[in-house]
Amino acid sequence: MTSRPLRQTKEPTAGNAATNAAAIGAQIRELRKARGLTLQKVADEAGISVGHLSQIERNQANLPLSVLNRISDVLGVQMNWFFQSQGSSPSGERDVVVRKANRRRLTLTGQGINEELLSPNLKGPLELLLTTMEPHADSGDYSHPGAEAGVVIAGILDLWVDGNHYRLEEGDSFSFKSSDVHRSANPGDVPTKIVWVVTPPH
């Protein structure tokens, strides 16, 4: 009998984890496009070739966990974003309903801002988020195409839109063009929670 090489010497791949690599490849492509990032930009920052990233997105290459971790950093999500189990949800509801236990989570590193995706995916016309801002968290100024709106469900929110400042409290809502320079911050000592709608997904 011939001996076989020990499989433990091979680097773990995403295909060995909770979700198969095929599903992860599609999610990477979906999120990259929603972020408005090119293959070249993501590949360069993740330290891989454009060809390799393209193969990963098309489910034609193995995806080592170390590479997925770097891609996650570039896309601004935690690696567990790609490992949300949807196996317990009936197939007929996965594109319509998001169960609380299956929400995808994004963390904006160093900003104290955590987001949970309430919409089933980023392929539709809008993105629905539950945003939690830790005390004194600040998004900084930014802008992008589209429009957004939201309602504060807990805490206090400082909002700047096109140079104008607004302080919102629980129950207050807002809407503005995303192309206007905007910024949000939590001036309080307790977390602020906002249900946020963005269109198109950003």
C-alpha positions as CSV (number, residue, x, y, z in Angstrom):
1,M,0.0,0.0,0.0
2,T,1.4,3.4,-1.0
3,S,1.3,6.2,1.7
4,R,-0.6,9.4,1.1
5,P,0.7,12.8,2.1
6,L,-0.7,14.2,5.3
7,R,-3.6,16.5,4.5
8,Q,-2.8,18.6,7.6
9,T,0.1,20.1,5.8
10,K,-2.2,21.9,3.3
11,E,-3.4,25.3,4.2
12,P,-7.1,25.4,5.1
13,T,-9.3,26.7,2.4
14,A,-12.7,28.4,2.5
15,G,-14.2,25.4,0.9
16,N,-13.5,23.4,4.1
17,A,-15.3,25.9,6.2
18,A,-19.0,26.5,7.0
19,T,-19.8,27.8,3.6
20,N,-18.5,26.4,0.3
21,A,-16.1,28.3,-1.9
22,A,-18.6,28.7,-4.7
23,A,-20.9,30.7,-2.5
24,I,-18.1,32.8,-1.1
25,G,-16.8,33.7,-4.6
26,A,-20.2,35.0,-5.6
27,Q,-20.4,37.0,-2.4
28,I,-17.0,38.5,-2.9
29,R,-18.0,39.7,-6.4
30,E,-21.3,41.1,-5.2
31,L,-19.7,43.0,-2.3
32,R,-16.8,44.3,-4.5
33,K,-19.2,45.7,-7.0
34,A,-21.4,47.2,-4.3
35,R,-18.3,49.0,-3.0
36,G,-17.5,50.3,-6.4
37,L,-14.1,48.6,-6.4
38,T,-12.3,47.2,-9.5
39,L,-10.7,43.7,-9.7
40,Q,-7.4,45.5,-10.0
41,K,-7.9,47.6,-6.8
42,V,-8.9,44.6,-4.6
43,A,-6.3,42.3,-6.0
44,D,-3.5,44.9,-5.5
45,E,-4.5,45.6,-1.9
46,A,-5.0,41.9,-1.1
47,G,-1.6,41.0,-2.6
48,I,-2.9,38.6,-5.2
49,S,-3.0,38.7,-9.0
50,V,-6.1,40.0,-10.9
51,G,-6.3,36.6,-12.6
52,H,-6.4,34.8,-9.3
53,L,-9.1,37.1,-7.9
54,S,-11.2,36.7,-11.0
55,Q,-10.9,32.9,-10.7
56,I,-12.0,33.1,-7.0
57,E,-15.0,35.2,-7.9
58,R,-15.9,32.7,-10.7
59,N,-15.4,29.7,-8.4
60,Q,-12.5,28.4,-10.4
61,A,-9.8,28.5,-7.7
62,N,-9.3,27.4,-4.2
63,L,-9.5,30.1,-1.6
64,P,-7.1,29.8,1.3
65,L,-8.4,31.4,4.5
66,S,-5.3,33.7,4.6
67,V,-6.3,35.1,1.2
68,L,-10.0,35.4,2.2
69,N,-8.9,37.3,5.3
70,R,-6.9,39.8,3.2
71,I,-9.8,40.2,0.8
72,S,-12.2,40.8,3.7
73,D,-9.9,43.6,5.0
74,V,-10.0,45.3,1.6
75,L,-13.8,45.0,1.3
76,G,-14.2,46.3,4.9
77,V,-15.9,43.3,6.4
78,Q,-15.0,40.7,9.0
79,M,-14.2,37.3,7.5
80,N,-17.3,35.8,9.1
81,W,-19.4,37.9,6.7
82,F,-18.8,35.0,4.2
83,F,-19.7,32.3,6.7
84,Q,-23.2,33.2,7.7
85,S,-25.2,30.0,7.7
86,Q,-28.3,30.1,5.7
87,G,-28.7,26.4,5.6
88,S,-31.4,26.5,8.3
89,S,-33.6,28.9,6.2
90,P,-36.1,27.4,3.7
91,S,-34.7,28.0,0.2
92,G,-37.9,29.8,-0.8
93,E,-37.3,32.7,1.7
94,R,-33.5,33.3,1.4
95,D,-33.9,36.1,-1.1
96,V,-36.8,37.7,0.7
97,V,-36.4,37.2,4.5
98,V,-33.4,37.7,6.8
99,R,-33.7,36.0,10.2
100,K,-32.1,37.8,13.1
101,A,-29.6,35.0,13.7
102,N,-28.4,35.1,10.1
103,R,-27.7,38.8,9.6
104,R,-24.4,39.6,8.0
105,R,-22.2,41.9,10.0
106,L,-19.8,44.6,8.9
107,T,-17.3,46.4,11.1
108,L,-15.6,49.6,10.1
109,T,-12.2,49.0,11.6
110,G,-11.0,51.7,14.0
111,Q,-14.2,53.8,13.7
112,G,-16.4,52.1,16.3
113,I,-19.2,51.6,13.8
114,N,-20.9,48.2,13.3
115,E,-23.4,47.4,10.6
116,E,-25.8,44.5,10.2
117,L,-27.3,43.9,6.8
118,L,-31.1,43.6,7.1
119,S,-31.7,43.1,3.4
120,P,-31.2,39.6,2.0
121,N,-28.3,40.6,-0.3
122,L,-26.7,43.5,-2.1
123,K,-28.1,42.7,-5.6
124,G,-31.4,44.6,-5.2
125,P,-32.1,48.3,-5.6
126,L,-31.5,49.2,-1.9
127,E,-29.5,48.3,1.1
128,L,-31.2,48.1,4.5
129,L,-28.8,48.4,7.5
130,L,-28.9,48.4,11.3
131,T,-26.0,50.7,12.3
132,T,-24.6,50.7,15.8
133,M,-22.2,53.6,16.6
134,E,-20.2,53.2,19.8
135,P,-19.9,56.3,22.0
136,H,-17.9,59.1,20.3
137,A,-17.7,57.1,17.0
138,D,-17.4,59.3,13.9
139,S,-17.7,58.2,10.3
140,G,-15.8,61.2,8.8
141,D,-16.8,63.0,5.7
142,Y,-17.7,61.1,2.6
143,S,-20.0,61.1,-0.4
144,H,-21.2,58.6,-3.1
145,P,-23.9,58.4,-5.8
146,G,-27.4,57.7,-4.7
147,A,-29.7,58.6,-1.8
148,E,-30.2,57.5,1.8
149,A,-32.6,57.8,4.7
150,G,-32.9,56.5,8.2
151,V,-34.4,56.7,11.6
152,V,-32.7,56.8,15.0
153,I,-34.0,54.0,17.2
154,A,-31.7,54.6,20.2
155,G,-29.3,57.2,21.4
156,I,-28.3,60.5,19.8
157,L,-26.9,61.1,16.3
158,D,-25.0,64.1,15.0
159,L,-25.5,64.4,11.3
160,W,-23.8,66.8,8.9
161,V,-25.1,67.1,5.3
162,D,-23.7,69.6,2.8
163,G,-22.1,71.6,5.6
164,N,-25.3,71.7,7.8
165,H,-25.4,70.1,11.2
166,Y,-28.4,68.4,12.7
167,R,-28.8,66.6,16.1
168,L,-31.2,63.8,16.1
169,E,-32.7,61.8,19.0
170,E,-34.6,58.6,19.3
171,G,-37.5,58.6,16.8
172,D,-36.1,61.3,14.6
173,S,-35.6,60.5,10.9
174,F,-33.7,62.0,8.0
175,S,-33.2,61.8,4.2
176,F,-30.6,63.3,1.8
177,K,-28.7,62.9,-1.4
178,S,-25.7,60.7,-0.9
179,S,-23.8,62.9,-3.4
180,D,-23.8,65.6,-0.7
181,V,-20.8,65.4,1.6
182,H,-22.1,63.8,4.8
183,R,-20.9,62.7,8.1
184,S,-22.4,61.0,11.2
185,A,-21.2,60.8,14.8
186,N,-22.4,59.6,18.2
187,P,-21.8,62.5,20.7
188,G,-23.2,60.5,23.6
189,D,-21.9,58.0,26.2
190,V,-24.2,55.1,25.1
191,P,-24.4,53.4,21.7
192,T,-26.5,55.0,19.0
193,K,-28.6,52.7,16.7
194,I,-29.9,53.7,13.3
195,V,-32.0,51.9,10.7
196,W,-30.5,53.1,7.5
197,V,-31.6,52.8,3.9
198,V,-29.1,53.3,1.0
199,T,-29.9,53.2,-2.7
200,P,-28.2,51.9,-4.7
201,P,-26.3,49.6,-2.3
202,H,-23.0,51.1,-1.3
